[in-house]
Amino acid sequence: MNNITFSMEAMLGYAVEGLLVIAIPVLLIIFWIRRTKASMKPVVTGIIIFPVFGILLKLIPSYFLLIADNPVSRTINSNIWLYCIIGGGLLAGIFEEGGRFVAFKFILKKYKNNRDAISYGLGHGGFESAYVGISALSYIVMGIIVNNGGIAMLTEGADAASTELALNQIKSLATTPFYIPAVFGTMERISAITFHTAMSVFVFAAAKENKYIMLFPAAILLHTLTNSLTVFVQNGTLTIPVLELIMLMYALVMATFAFILYRKLGKEEKQKNL
């Protein structure tokens, strides 16, 4: 296991994925702002809210439910369905959609134009995409270290069980076919940005109008569902390519409903201004 070598195919795949998933949201934001003349504040707010709510605050319940040794964490970690639904889906849904609601209800209280929902979604989804892109590029650095005999440095100080787990993960990364990160990794981020933008429209409506308030819990459930689908890859039911095609279709369906709502919100805003 210690003679692992990162293939050039894998490293090239990570490079393509990393560069694309960083460039795509940046280009989308530039295009949207220039086309609509929208404010950058919702974009920046999305960029800030995602790491605060989606990463940092989510760590608190994640520690007690998934990391700390207790009866609840042992139950969740021993059941792949519970792990994917709670750890992968529900926590992300609660904190990311909760962050969106806080942003629209308080931080962006004065921003009532429906285009600001799209701006926020591009910032929120764009940050996550760039975060994934940086991770993909970091695998190239890992590959260079491993290929130059530095694998021991990556597992230094770990116990036998942790070392074995790390080596298995590194081997999986090292032997990944080019098309998995380059094609399907990029597709996954396109789906995610589309989904985040759609959910931003839903939560924007919920935060601005009481009659749409149920769209907030709906967004949490929809987010939980999309993140929980990874269970089908982990249990071998679906391959990554099939899952990503399903995720893309799911995101496009959500985007269709969001577009209908977006236009409805625009008409309502015009009627208020008459």
Contacts in CASP RR format, 6 or more apart in sequence:
PFRMAT RR
TARGET T0000
AUTHOR 0000-0000-0000
METHOD contacts of the structure
MODEL  1
MNNITFSMEAMLGYAVEGLLVIAIPVLLIIFWIRRTKASMKPVVTGIIIF
PVFGILLKLIPSYFLLIADNPVSRTINSNIWLYCIIGGGLLAGIFEEGGR
FVAFKFILKKYKNNRDAISYGLGHGGFESAYVGISALSYIVMGIIVNNGG
IAMLTEGADAASTELALNQIKSLATTPFYIPAVFGTMERISAITFHTAMS
VFVFAAAKENKYIMLFPAAILLHTLTNSLTVFVQNGTLTIPVLELIMLMY
ALVMATFAFILYRKLGKEEKQKNL
1 164 0 8 1.000
1 167 0 8 1.000
1 168 0 8 1.000
1 171 0 8 1.000
2 151 0 8 1.000
2 152 0 8 1.000
2 167 0 8 1.000
4 146 0 8 1.000
4 151 0 8 1.000
4 167 0 8 1.000
4 170 0 8 1.000
4 171 0 8 1.000
4 174 0 8 1.000
5 146 0 8 1.000
5 147 0 8 1.000
5 174 0 8 1.000
6 142 0 8 1.000
6 143 0 8 1.000
6 144 0 8 1.000
6 146 0 8 1.000
6 147 0 8 1.000
6 173 0 8 1.000
6 174 0 8 1.000
7 174 0 8 1.000
7 175 0 8 1.000
9 177 0 8 1.000
9 178 0 8 1.000
10 139 0 8 1.000
10 173 0 8 1.000
10 174 0 8 1.000
10 175 0 8 1.000
10 176 0 8 1.000
10 177 0 8 1.000
10 178 0 8 1.000
10 181 0 8 1.000
11 139 0 8 1.000
11 140 0 8 1.000
11 143 0 8 1.000
12 178 0 8 1.000
12 182 0 8 1.000
13 176 0 8 1.000
13 178 0 8 1.000
13 179 0 8 1.000
13 180 0 8 1.000
13 181 0 8 1.000
13 182 0 8 1.000
14 136 0 8 1.000
14 137 0 8 1.000
14 139 0 8 1.000
14 140 0 8 1.000
14 176 0 8 1.000
14 181 0 8 1.000
15 136 0 8 1.000
15 137 0 8 1.000
15 140 0 8 1.000
16 178 0 8 1.000
16 181 0 8 1.000
16 182 0 8 1.000
16 186 0 8 1.000
17 133 0 8 1.000
17 136 0 8 1.000
17 181 0 8 1.000
17 182 0 8 1.000
17 185 0 8 1.000
17 186 0 8 1.000
18 132 0 8 1.000
18 133 0 8 1.000
18 134 0 8 1.000
18 136 0 8 1.000
18 137 0 8 1.000
18 181 0 8 1.000
19 133 0 8 1.000
19 137 0 8 1.000
20 182 0 8 1.000
20 186 0 8 1.000
20 189 0 8 1.000
21 129 0 8 1.000
21 130 0 8 1.000
21 132 0 8 1.000
21 133 0 8 1.000
21 136 0 8 1.000
21 185 0 8 1.000
21 186 0 8 1.000
21 189 0 8 1.000
22 129 0 8 1.000
22 130 0 8 1.000
22 133 0 8 1.000
22 134 0 8 1.000
24 129 0 8 1.000
24 186 0 8 1.000
24 189 0 8 1.000
24 190 0 8 1.000
24 193 0 8 1.000
25 122 0 8 1.000
25 123 0 8 1.000
25 125 0 8 1.000
25 126 0 8 1.000
25 127 0 8 1.000
25 129 0 8 1.000
25 130 0 8 1.000
25 193 0 8 1.000
26 126 0 8 1.000
26 130 0 8 1.000
28 122 0 8 1.000
28 126 0 8 1.000
28 193 0 8 1.000
29 43 0 8 1.000
29 119 0 8 1.000
29 122 0 8 1.000
29 123 0 8 1.000
29 126 0 8 1.000
32 38 0 8 1.000
32 118 0 8 1.000
32 119 0 8 1.000
32 122 0 8 1.000
33 40 0 8 1.000
33 43 0 8 1.000
33 119 0 8 1.000
36 115 0 8 1.000
36 118 0 8 1.000
36 119 0 8 1.000
38 113 0 8 1.000
38 115 0 8 1.000
38 116 0 8 1.000
38 118 0 8 1.000
38 119 0 8 1.000
39 111 0 8 1.000
39 116 0 8 1.000
39 119 0 8 1.000
40 119 0 8 1.000
41 108 0 8 1.000
41 111 0 8 1.000
42 103 0 8 1.000
42 108 0 8 1.000
42 111 0 8 1.000
42 116 0 8 1.000
42 117 0 8 1.000
42 119 0 8 1.000
42 120 0 8 1.000
42 121 0 8 1.000
42 123 0 8 1.000
43 119 0 8 1.000
43 120 0 8 1.000
43 122 0 8 1.000
43 123 0 8 1.000
44 123 0 8 1.000
45 103 0 8 1.000
45 107 0 8 1.000
45 108 0 8 1.000
45 120 0 8 1.000
45 123 0 8 1.000
46 103 0 8 1.000
46 120 0 8 1.000
46 121 0 8 1.000
46 123 0 8 1.000
46 124 0 8 1.000
46 125 0 8 1.000
46 127 0 8 1.000
47 123 0 8 1.000
47 124 0 8 1.000
47 126 0 8 1.000
47 127 0 8 1.000
49 99 0 8 1.000
49 100 0 8 1.000
49 102 0 8 1.000
49 103 0 8 1.000
49 107 0 8 1.000
49 124 0 8 1.000
50 96 0 8 1.000
50 123 0 8 1.000
50 124 0 8 1.000
50 125 0 8 1.000
50 127 0 8 1.000
50 128 0 8 1.000
51 127 0 8 1.000
51 131 0 8 1.000
52 99 0 8 1.000
53 95 0 8 1.000
53 96 0 8 1.000
53 98 0 8 1.000
53 99 0 8 1.000
53 102 0 8 1.000
54 92 0 8 1.000
54 95 0 8 1.000
54 96 0 8 1.000
54 99 0 8 1.000
57 95 0 8 1.000
58 91 0 8 1.000
58 92 0 8 1.000
58 95 0 8 1.000
61 91 0 8 1.000
62 87 0 8 1.000
62 91 0 8 1.000
64 70 0 8 1.000
64 72 0 8 1.000
64 73 0 8 1.000
65 72 0 8 1.000
65 73 0 8 1.000
65 76 0 8 1.000
65 86 0 8 1.000
65 87 0 8 1.000
65 91 0 8 1.000
66 73 0 8 1.000
66 76 0 8 1.000
66 77 0 8 1.000
66 83 0 8 1.000
66 87 0 8 1.000
67 73 0 8 1.000
75 82 0 8 1.000
76 82 0 8 1.000
76 83 0 8 1.000
76 86 0 8 1.000
76 87 0 8 1.000
77 83 0 8 1.000
80 231 0 8 1.000
80 234 0 8 1.000
80 235 0 8 1.000
81 231 0 8 1.000
83 231 0 8 1.000
84 227 0 8 1.000
84 228 0 8 1.000
84 230 0 8 1.000
84 231 0 8 1.000
84 234 0 8 1.000
85 224 0 8 1.000
85 228 0 8 1.000
85 231 0 8 1.000
88 227 0 8 1.000
88 228 0 8 1.000
88 230 0 8 1.000
89 223 0 8 1.000
89 224 0 8 1.000
89 225 0 8 1.000
89 226 0 8 1.000
89 227 0 8 1.000
89 228 0 8 1.000
90 220 0 8 1.000
90 224 0 8 1.000
90 228 0 8 1.000
92 223 0 8 1.000
92 224 0 8 1.000
92 227 0 8 1.000
93 219 0 8 1.000
93 220 0 8 1.000
93 223 0 8 1.000
93 224 0 8 1.000
93 227 0 8 1.000
94 220 0 8 1.000
96 124 0 8 1.000
96 223 0 8 1.000
97 199 0 8 1.000
97 203 0 8 1.000
97 216 0 8 1.000
97 219 0 8 1.000
97 220 0 8 1.000
97 223 0 8 1.000
98 203 0 8 1.000
98 216 0 8 1.000
98 220 0 8 1.000
100 120 0 8 1.000
100 124 0 8 1.000
100 199 0 8 1.000
100 200 0 8 1.000
100 203 0 8 1.000
100 204 0 8 1.000
100 219 0 8 1.000
101 203 0 8 1.000
101 206 0 8 1.000
101 207 0 8 1.000
101 216 0 8 1.000
103 120 0 8 1.000
104 111 0 8 1.000
104 117 0 8 1.000
104 120 0 8 1.000
104 203 0 8 1.000
104 204 0 8 1.000
104 206 0 8 1.000
104 207 0 8 1.000
104 208 0 8 1.000
105 207 0 8 1.000
108 116 0 8 1.000
108 120 0 8 1.000
112 208 0 8 1.000
112 269 0 8 1.000
113 269 0 8 1.000
114 201 0 8 1.000
114 204 0 8 1.000
114 262 0 8 1.000
114 265 0 8 1.000
114 266 0 8 1.000
114 269 0 8 1.000
116 204 0 8 1.000
117 200 0 8 1.000
117 201 0 8 1.000
117 203 0 8 1.000
117 204 0 8 1.000
117 205 0 8 1.000
117 262 0 8 1.000
117 265 0 8 1.000
118 197 0 8 1.000
118 200 0 8 1.000
118 201 0 8 1.000
118 262 0 8 1.000
120 200 0 8 1.000
120 204 0 8 1.000
121 193 0 8 1.000
121 196 0 8 1.000
121 197 0 8 1.000
121 199 0 8 1.000
121 200 0 8 1.000
122 193 0 8 1.000
122 197 0 8 1.000
124 196 0 8 1.000
124 200 0 8 1.000
125 192 0 8 1.000
125 193 0 8 1.000
125 196 0 8 1.000
125 197 0 8 1.000
126 193 0 8 1.000
126 196 0 8 1.000
128 192 0 8 1.000
128 196 0 8 1.000
129 189 0 8 1.000
129 192 0 8 1.000
129 193 0 8 1.000
132 189 0 8 1.000
133 189 0 8 1.000
136 181 0 8 1.000
139 173 0 8 1.000
142 154 0 8 1.000
142 170 0 8 1.000
142 173 0 8 1.000
143 173 0 8 1.000
143 174 0 8 1.000
145 151 0 8 1.000
145 153 0 8 1.000
145 154 0 8 1.000
146 154 0 8 1.000
146 170 0 8 1.000
146 174 0 8 1.000
151 167 0 8 1.000
151 170 0 8 1.000
154 166 0 8 1.000
154 170 0 8 1.000
155 162 0 8 1.000
155 163 0 8 1.000
155 166 0 8 1.000
155 167 0 8 1.000
158 166 0 8 1.000
180 240 0 8 1.000
184 240 0 8 1.000
184 241 0 8 1.000
184 244 0 8 1.000
185 244 0 8 1.000
187 244 0 8 1.000
187 245 0 8 1.000
187 248 0 8 1.000
188 244 0 8 1.000
188 247 0 8 1.000
190 248 0 8 1.000
190 251 0 8 1.000
191 244 0 8 1.000
191 247 0 8 1.000
191 248 0 8 1.000
191 250 0 8 1.000
191 251 0 8 1.000
192 251 0 8 1.000
194 248 0 8 1.000
194 251 0 8 1.000
194 252 0 8 1.000
194 254 0 8 1.000
194 255 0 8 1.000
195 223 0 8 1.000
195 226 0 8 1.000
195 250 0 8 1.000
195 251 0 8 1.000
195 254 0 8 1.000
195 255 0 8 1.000
197 255 0 8 1.000
197 258 0 8 1.000
198 251 0 8 1.000
198 254 0 8 1.000
198 255 0 8 1.000
198 257 0 8 1.000
198 258 0 8 1.000
199 219 0 8 1.000
199 222 0 8 1.000
199 223 0 8 1.000
199 254 0 8 1.000
199 258 0 8 1.000
201 258 0 8 1.000
201 261 0 8 1.000
201 262 0 8 1.000
201 265 0 8 1.000
202 212 0 8 1.000
202 215 0 8 1.000
202 216 0 8 1.000
202 218 0 8 1.000
202 219 0 8 1.000
202 222 0 8 1.000
202 258 0 8 1.000
202 261 0 8 1.000
203 215 0 8 1.000
203 216 0 8 1.000
203 219 0 8 1.000
204 265 0 8 1.000
205 212 0 8 1.000
205 215 0 8 1.000
205 261 0 8 1.000
205 265 0 8 1.000
206 212 0 8 1.000
206 213 0 8 1.000
206 214 0 8 1.000
206 215 0 8 1.000
206 216 0 8 1.000
206 219 0 8 1.000
207 216 0 8 1.000
209 268 0 8 1.000
215 261 0 8 1.000
222 254 0 8 1.000
226 247 0 8 1.000
226 250 0 8 1.000
226 251 0 8 1.000
229 243 0 8 1.000
229 246 0 8 1.000
229 247 0 8 1.000
229 250 0 8 1.000
230 243 0 8 1.000
232 238 0 8 1.000
232 243 0 8 1.000
233 239 0 8 1.000
233 240 0 8 1.000
233 243 0 8 1.000
238 246 0 8 1.000
END
